[in-house]
Structures are given as structure tokens and as C-alpha cells.
Amino acid sequence: MGRRSATSATSPRTRPASPSGSSRKSDAHRAQPPAPPPPFPGTAGPRRLPQHRVTVVDSQPTAGGGVLVVVTGSLAVDNAFDKPLQFTGAFNLQPIPGQPGGFFVHNHVFRLILA
């Protein structure tokens, strides 16, 4: 039998990196980290996702096996619940035909209460 080199005996996943760094094909296609999201229009700084707290959920059945749901609560950016933004939302859930227990949102109304 012929002599095997160390490179051919190792799998591609355990092969050491080449000395030049990016000469391997897999290095050229390696995913780059995502860029930070752009700021909101008219504001400076990165985009921040709000945290929410639901305080009340009211629901009642509707015609056709649906459910009308009304939700009230507060939103806070950077966990600043000392300065919350109040909101209310209402949506109509309707059953998905042929999928027992499945629902879809038929209508949705969301209102941010700025006082």
C-alpha cells in the first residue's frame, strides 16, 4: 500500500487552517456577521425592540366559531417601564377550515395611546 499524507487522512471538518488564512474555498464562503440594523428614520442610534406587558385580555365568541380578542398593556423601550407607552389591540380569530384547533387572524387593530 502507498503512503498517505496527513492531509488526505483527515476529514474536511478537522483539517487545520491553511497558513495563508483564506486560500481555502470554505474560508471564502464563510458567513460574515450581520450588520447592525439602521436607526429609525429621524432618530440617531441603533434600533431597539420594545418589551411588552399585557395587563388585560378580554375575549368572546363570534359567529362561525371565531373569537374576538381585545388586549391592553404597556410597551417599554430598554425596559423603561417607569415611562411606558400604553396600547390596545383587537383581533378576530377565525377557524382554519380543515384544521381542527387551528385559527388565523382575520382582522387586527392596534392603537398606541400617546397621551
C-alpha positions in Angstrom: 0.0 0.0 0.0 1.1 3.5 -0.7 1.9 6.1 1.9 -0.9 8.5 2.8 -0.3 12.2 3.6 -1.7 13.6 6.8 -3.9 16.0 4.9 -5.7 13.2 3.0 -6.3 11.2 6.1 -8.1 14.0 7.9 -11.7 14.9 7.2 -12.5 18.4 5.8 -14.1 19.4 9.2 -11.0 18.7 11.2 -8.4 19.8 8.6 -6.2 22.6 10.0 -6.4 26.1 8.6 -4.0 26.9 5.8 -1.1 29.3 6.7 -2.3 31.9 4.3 -5.7 32.2 6.0 -8.3 32.5 3.3 -6.9 30.4 0.5 -9.4 27.5 1.1 -12.7 27.6 -0.7 -14.7 27.2 2.6 -13.0 30.3 4.1 -14.1 32.4 1.1 -17.7 31.4 1.6 -17.7 31.8 5.4 -20.7 33.8 6.6 -20.0 37.3 7.8 -21.7 38.6 11.0 -24.8 40.6 10.2 -24.6 44.4 10.0 -26.3 46.3 12.8 -29.8 47.4 11.9 -30.2 51.0 10.7 -31.7 53.6 13.1 -35.3 54.6 13.0 -36.0 57.3 10.4 -35.4 60.7 12.0 -33.6 59.4 15.1 -30.0 58.6 15.9 -28.7 55.4 17.4 -29.5 51.7 16.8 -32.9 50.2 16.6 -34.2 48.9 19.9 -37.0 46.4 20.3 -39.7 47.3 22.9 -40.7 45.0 25.7 -44.4 44.5 26.4 -46.6 43.7 29.4 -50.1 42.6 28.8 -52.4 43.8 31.6 -55.9 42.6 30.4 -57.1 40.2 27.8 -60.9 40.0 27.0 -62.4 37.6 24.6 -65.8 36.5 23.4 -67.1 34.0 20.8 -68.2 35.3 17.4 -70.2 33.8 14.6 -68.7 30.9 12.7 -66.7 29.6 15.6 -64.4 32.6 15.8 -63.1 34.5 18.8 -62.9 38.3 19.2 -59.9 39.2 21.4 -59.1 42.6 23.0 -55.7 43.2 24.7 -54.5 46.1 26.7 -51.0 46.7 28.1 -47.8 48.7 28.0 -44.7 48.9 25.9 -41.3 50.0 27.1 -38.0 50.6 25.2 -34.9 49.4 27.1 -37.0 48.1 29.9 -38.0 51.6 30.9 -41.4 50.6 32.4 -41.3 53.8 34.5 -42.2 55.6 31.2 -44.5 53.1 29.5 -46.4 53.6 26.3 -50.0 52.2 26.7 -51.5 50.2 23.9 -54.7 48.4 23.0 -55.2 45.8 20.3 -58.2 43.9 19.0 -58.2 41.0 16.6 -60.7 38.4 15.3 -59.5 34.8 15.2 -61.3 32.6 12.8 -61.0 28.8 12.5 -58.9 27.4 9.7 -61.2 25.1 7.6 -59.9 21.5 7.7 -57.6 22.1 10.7 -59.3 21.4 14.0 -58.0 23.7 16.6 -56.3 26.0 14.1 -57.1 29.7 13.8 -56.0 32.6 11.7 -56.1 36.4 12.4 -59.0 37.7 10.2 -58.8 41.4 11.3 -56.3 43.2 13.6 -56.4 46.7 15.0 -53.5 48.1 17.1 -53.5 51.5 18.8 -50.6 53.1 20.6 -52.1 55.5 23.2 -50.0 58.7 23.2 -51.2 61.0 26.0 
